[in-house]
């Protein structure tokens, strides 16, 4: 695989260092013909020196819909105070409206159809109907633009006029090759279900009431239908929704504390925040790989997450154990899904470098709350995963989800209290 044009990072052996590595000067976004949307390249690539002083090659290209200030660890904008809600909402509306128009005018839905060609008479009829809707809305958009109701929509450039700089050409080729490999990654829905049934047959299933099981199966069916043969997009949707349970648990525990009803939830809030922080990094990894490029995927995931949050608030209000039980089901399914994915794509994943956000999260010296959500892991022997390739990244995510399963199970039978106590005993204390 062509290597990105870099020079050795001018850093010391300090652990967890993110260093800019100069590449060819690129003054405009770069577009690829096989890409749904643009891939913006800054004038610098980022290198990373991990806590052991080892250099980690990371992806120069960010394939997400929102990059730059939206991606962690990539600049000085982390911690920036937001604008007011009206400004944020208006800016987001403008960006999403433009993306929505582009999705119909330039037929972004063709990428989904290409991954799932129509089969049978019913499938072909549905495909034809969908194509007619896309063409019709595209024609309506052009008419509104012609009558100056909507602003002119600039076409996406599909080629790049670059200088003859060899480094720039190598960088473009490298990013295009990574994009092509990412599109070749596969995930079989049936193989995931087979893996889950094997786990249940081995006595490792999650016991749950029929109502919770029905909601779980409905969510899994939705994932199978919407994201068939689109694994990165599926994972992005899953991680967008997966953050919501922990946020809802924190909200309810904080509310109970404010009412004076329950004051024993501080340690749980800390654990749930660490779990949400972990899922946030999973989400950022999937975004950097392009999982949020399609407007429809963003629309579905973000609205599902908001609905899911409010449902879980109500579920936790009536029964915290059922809320934890549902999360255990979802996390166990995530373990099966990621496990199948890494096994099916091992060779391809090992040929790809990790995104910067993954390298920093797993290999920096400051593993902020990384040990906190892993309640069953003793602090004397903490888990310290490697992150040299995209294969390592997905193995780490799979193992993270397994830790979430264990914690959710412990929350249901209150054995999490014993885990918390055991971890306190592992911590060195100073007596006076």
C-alpha positions in Angstrom: 0.0 0.0 0.0 1.4 3.4 -0.9 2.5 5.3 2.2 1.4 8.9 2.8 4.1 11.5 2.2 5.5 12.2 5.7 8.6 13.0 7.4 9.6 11.8 10.9 7.6 13.8 13.5 9.7 16.4 15.2 8.8 15.3 18.7 10.5 13.8 21.7 9.7 10.4 23.0 7.0 11.9 25.1 4.1 9.6 25.3 0.7 10.4 23.7 2.1 13.1 21.4 0.1 14.3 18.4 2.4 16.0 16.0 1.6 17.7 12.7 3.6 16.2 9.8 3.9 18.4 6.8 2.6 17.1 3.5 2.1 18.7 0.1 0.3 22.1 0.4 -3.4 21.5 -0.4 -5.5 24.6 -0.5 -8.8 23.1 -1.4 -10.9 20.0 -0.5 -10.1 16.9 -2.4 -12.9 14.9 -4.1 -12.9 11.3 -5.3 -15.0 9.9 -8.0 -15.9 6.9 -5.9 -16.8 8.9 -2.9 -20.3 10.0 -1.8 -19.1 13.4 -0.6 -15.9 15.4 -0.4 -12.8 14.3 1.6 -11.1 17.4 3.0 -7.4 17.4 3.5 -5.6 19.9 5.7 -2.2 21.1 4.8 -0.9 18.8 7.5 -1.2 15.1 8.3 -1.1 14.1 11.9 1.4 11.6 13.3 1.2 10.0 16.7 3.7 8.9 19.2 2.2 6.5 21.8 2.9 6.2 25.5 5.7 3.7 24.8 7.4 6.2 22.4 6.4 4.2 19.3 5.4 6.0 16.1 1.9 5.1 15.0 1.0 5.7 11.3 -2.6 7.0 11.1 -4.9 7.9 8.3 -4.3 11.3 6.7 -7.8 11.4 5.3 -11.0 12.0 7.2 -13.9 10.6 5.3 -16.6 11.9 7.6 -19.4 14.4 6.8 -18.1 16.6 9.5 -14.4 16.7 10.0 -12.0 19.3 11.4 -13.4 20.9 14.6 -16.0 18.0 14.8 -13.2 15.4 15.2 -11.5 15.0 18.5 -7.7 15.5 18.9 -7.3 17.1 15.5 -6.7 20.7 16.5 -6.9 23.5 19.1 -10.7 23.7 18.9 -11.4 21.0 21.6 -13.3 22.6 24.4 -14.5 25.6 22.4 -17.6 27.2 23.8 -20.6 26.8 21.5 -22.7 29.6 19.9 -26.2 30.0 21.1 -28.9 27.5 20.2 -30.4 29.6 17.4 -27.1 30.0 15.6 -26.2 26.4 16.0 -29.6 25.3 14.7 -29.6 27.6 11.8 -26.1 26.6 10.7 -26.9 22.9 11.0 -30.2 23.5 9.1 -28.3 25.1 6.2 -25.7 22.3 6.1 -28.3 19.6 6.2 -30.6 21.2 3.7 -27.7 21.5 1.2 -26.8 17.9 1.9 -30.5 16.8 1.4 -30.6 18.6 -1.9 -27.4 17.0 -3.0 -28.6 13.6 -2.1 -31.5 13.9 -4.6 -29.8 16.0 -7.2 -26.7 13.7 -7.4 -28.5 10.5 -6.4 -26.5 9.5 -3.3 -29.0 6.7 -2.9 -27.4 4.9 -5.9 -24.6 3.9 -3.5 -27.2 2.0 -1.4 -28.7 0.4 -4.5 -25.2 -0.6 -5.7 -24.5 -2.4 -2.4 -28.0 -4.0 -2.5 -29.0 -4.7 -6.2 -32.8 -5.4 -6.6 -33.8 -9.0 -6.7 -37.1 -10.4 -7.9 -40.1 -8.6 -9.4 -41.0 -6.9 -6.1 -37.5 -5.7 -5.5 -37.2 -4.3 -9.0 -40.6 -2.6 -8.7 -39.6 -1.0 -5.4 -36.3 0.1 -6.9 -38.1 1.7 -9.9 -40.5 3.5 -7.5 -37.6 4.8 -5.4 -35.7 6.0 -8.5 -38.8 7.8 -9.7 -39.1 9.6 -6.3 -35.4 10.6 -6.4 -35.7 11.9 -10.0 -38.9 13.7 -9.2 -37.6 15.5 -6.1 -34.4 16.3 -8.0 -36.4 17.9 -10.8 -38.4 19.9 -8.3 -35.2 21.1 -6.7 -33.9 22.3 -10.1 -37.2 24.1 -10.7 -37.1 25.9 -7.4 -33.5 26.8 -8.0 -34.3 28.2 -11.4 -37.1 30.3 -10.0 -34.7 31.6 -7.3 -36.6 30.0 -4.4 -33.6 28.0 -3.5 -29.9 29.1 -3.8 -27.9 27.6 -6.6 -26.5 24.2 -5.8 -22.9 23.9 -6.9 -22.1 20.5 -8.5 -19.5 18.3 -6.7 -16.2 18.4 -8.5 -15.1 14.9 -9.4 -11.5 15.6 -10.4 -8.7 17.5 -8.8 -6.3 19.9 -10.6 -3.1 19.4 -8.6 0.4 20.5 -9.3 3.0 18.1 -10.4 4.2 17.7 -6.8 4.9 14.0 -6.4 4.0 14.1 -2.7 0.6 15.5 -3.4 -0.1 12.8 -6.0 1.0 10.1 -3.6 -1.2 11.5 -0.9 -4.3 11.6 -3.2 -3.6 8.1 -4.4 -3.2 6.8 -0.8 -6.5 8.3 0.3 -8.3 6.9 -2.7 -6.9 3.5 -2.1 -8.0 3.5 1.5 -11.5 4.7 0.4 -11.7 1.8 -2.0 -10.7 -0.8 0.6 -13.2 0.6 3.1 -15.9 0.1 0.5 -14.9 -3.6 0.1 -15.5 -4.5 3.7 -18.3 -7.0 4.2 -20.7 -8.1 6.9 -23.2 -10.9 6.6 -26.5 -10.4 8.6 -27.0 -14.2 8.6 -23.5 -14.8 10.0 -24.2 -12.3 12.8 -27.4 -14.1 13.7 -25.7 -17.5 13.5 -23.0 -16.2 15.9 -25.7 -15.0 18.3 -27.6 -18.3 18.2 -24.3 -20.2 18.9 -23.7 -18.0 21.9 -27.2 -18.6 23.2 -26.9 -22.3 22.7 -23.7 -22.3 24.7 -25.6 -20.8 27.7 -24.4 -17.3 27.2 -27.7 -15.7 26.2 -29.3 -12.8 27.9 -32.5 -13.7 29.8 -35.1 -11.0 29.1 -38.9 -10.5 29.2 -40.8 -10.9 25.9 -41.5 -7.1 25.7 -37.8 -6.2 25.9 -36.9 -9.1 23.5 -39.5 -7.8 21.0 -38.1 -4.3 21.0 -34.6 -5.7 20.6 -35.5 -7.9 17.6 -37.3 -4.9 16.0 -34.1 -2.8 16.3 -31.9 -5.6 14.9 -34.3 -6.1 12.0 -34.1 -2.3 11.2 -30.3 -2.5 11.2 -30.4 -5.5 8.9 -32.7 -3.8 6.4 -31.3 -0.3 6.3 -27.6 -1.3 6.4 -27.3 -4.5 4.5 -23.9 -4.7 2.9 -22.9 -1.3 4.5 -21.0 -2.3 7.6 -19.4 1.1 8.4 -22.7 2.9 8.1 -24.3 0.3 10.3 -21.7 0.7 13.0 -22.1 4.5 12.9 -25.8 4.2 13.4 -25.3 1.6 16.2 -22.8 3.8 18.0 -25.0 6.9 17.6 -27.8 5.1 19.4 -25.5 3.2 21.8 -24.6 6.4 23.6 -28.1 7.2 24.6 -28.7 4.6 27.4 -25.8 5.8 29.4 -26.8 9.4 29.0 -30.4 8.5 30.1 -29.1 6.6 33.2 -27.0 9.6 34.2 -30.0 11.9 33.7 -32.2 9.8 35.9 -29.7 9.3 38.7 -28.9 13.1 38.7 -32.6 13.8 38.9 -33.1 11.5 41.8 -30.2 13.2 43.6 -31.7 16.6 42.9 -35.0 15.5 44.3 -33.3 14.0 47.3 -34.7 10.6 46.6 -31.5 8.6 46.0 -28.0 9.6 46.9 -26.2 6.3 46.4 -25.9 6.7 42.6 -22.7 8.8 42.4 -20.4 5.8 41.6 -22.9 4.6 39.0 -23.0 8.0 37.3 -19.2 7.9 37.0 -19.3 4.5 35.4 -22.1 5.4 33.0 -20.2 8.6 32.0 -17.1 6.5 31.3 -19.3 4.2 29.2 -20.7 7.1 27.2 -17.2 8.5 26.8 -16.1 5.2 25.4 -19.1 5.0 23.0 -18.3 8.6 21.9 -14.9 7.5 20.7 -16.4 4.5 18.8 -18.7 7.0 17.1 -15.9 9.3 16.2 -14.0 6.4 14.7 -16.9 5.4 12.5 -17.4 9.0 11.4 -13.8 9.3 10.4 -14.3 6.2 8.2 -17.2 7.8 6.4 -20.1 6.2 8.3 -22.1 9.4 8.4 -21.8 10.6 4.8 -25.3 9.9 3.6 -28.0 12.4 4.6 -30.5 9.7 5.1 -28.3 7.7 7.5 -27.7 10.8 9.6 -31.4 11.6 9.6 -32.4 8.1 10.7 -29.6 7.7 13.3 -30.0 11.1 15.0 -33.8 10.9 15.2 -33.7 7.3 16.4 -31.2 8.3 19.2 -33.5 11.1 20.5 -36.5 8.8 20.6 -34.4 6.0 22.2 -33.2 8.4 24.9 -36.8 9.3 26.0 -37.9 5.7 25.9 -35.1 4.7 28.1 -35.8 7.6 30.5 -39.3 6.1 31.0 -38.0 2.6 31.2 -35.5 3.5 33.9 -38.2 5.4 35.8 -40.3 2.3 36.1 -37.5 -0.4 36.3 -33.8 0.3 36.2 -33.1 -3.4 35.9 -35.2 -3.7 32.7 -33.3 -0.7 31.3 -30.0 -2.3 32.1 -31.3 -5.6 30.7 -32.1 -4.0 27.3 -28.7 -2.4 27.2 -27.1 -5.8 27.9 -29.0 -7.2 24.9 -27.9 -4.5 22.6 -24.3 -4.6 23.7 -24.2 -8.4 23.3 -25.5 -8.0 19.8 -22.7 -5.5 19.2 -20.1 -8.0 20.4 -21.4 -10.6 17.9 -21.5 -8.0 15.1 -18.0 -6.7 15.6 -16.7 -10.2 16.2 -18.1 -11.4 12.8 -16.8 -8.3 11.1 -13.2 -8.6 12.2 -13.2 -12.3 11.4 -14.6 -11.8 7.9 -12.3 -8.9 7.0 -9.1 -9.7 8.9 -6.7 -9.4 6.0 -8.2 -6.2 4.7 -8.4 -4.5 8.1 -4.8 -5.4 8.9 -3.7 -3.5 5.7 -5.3 -0.2 6.8 -3.9 2.2 9.4 -6.0 3.4 12.4 -7.7 6.8 12.4 -6.0 9.3 14.7 -8.9 9.4 17.2 -8.5 5.7 17.7 -4.7 5.8 18.2 -5.0 8.7 20.7 -7.8 7.0 22.7 -6.2 3.6 23.0 -2.5 4.4 23.1 -2.0 7.8 24.8 -0.6 8.1 28.3 -3.8 9.8 29.6 -6.4 7.0 29.2 -9.2 9.3 30.6 -11.7 7.0 32.4 -10.7 4.1 30.2 -10.5 1.7 33.2 -13.6 3.1 34.9 -16.3 1.5 32.6 -14.5 -1.9 32.8 -15.8 -2.8 36.3 -14.7 -6.4 36.2 -11.1 -5.6 35.3 -8.8 -5.4 38.3 -6.7 -2.3 38.4 -3.6 -4.4 39.3 -3.8 -5.8 35.7 -5.5 -3.2 33.5 -6.4 -3.8 29.9 -4.0 -2.0 27.5 -4.9 -2.8 23.9 -2.7 -2.2 20.9 -3.7 0.0 18.0 -1.3 -0.5 15.0 -4.0 -1.2 12.4 -7.7 -0.9 11.7 -7.9 -4.6 12.6 -6.7 -3.7 16.1 -9.2 -0.8 16.3 -12.2 -3.1 15.6 -10.9 -5.8 17.9 -10.7 -3.1 20.7 -14.2 -1.9 20.0 -15.5 -5.5 20.2 -13.7 -6.0 23.5 -15.0 -2.7 24.8 -18.6 -3.8 24.0 -17.9 -7.0 25.9 -17.0 -5.0 28.9 -20.2 -3.0 28.6 -22.1 -6.4 28.6 -20.4 -7.4 31.8 -21.1 -4.0 33.5 -24.8 -4.0 32.4 -25.2 -7.6 33.8 -23.6 -6.5 37.1 -25.9 -3.5 37.4 -29.0 -5.9 37.2 -28.0 -8.1 40.1 -26.2 -5.3 42.0 -22.9 -7.2 41.9 -21.5 -3.9 40.5 -21.3 -2.8 44.1 -18.8 -5.6 44.8 -16.8 -4.7 41.7 -16.6 -1.0 42.8 -15.5 -2.1 46.3 -12.8 -4.5 44.9 -11.5 -1.7 42.7 -11.2 0.6 45.7 -9.1 -2.0 47.4 -6.8 -2.1 44.4 -6.2 1.6 44.7 -3.3 2.7 46.9 -4.4 4.7 49.9 -2.5 6.9 52.2 -3.4 6.7 55.8 -2.9 9.5 58.3 
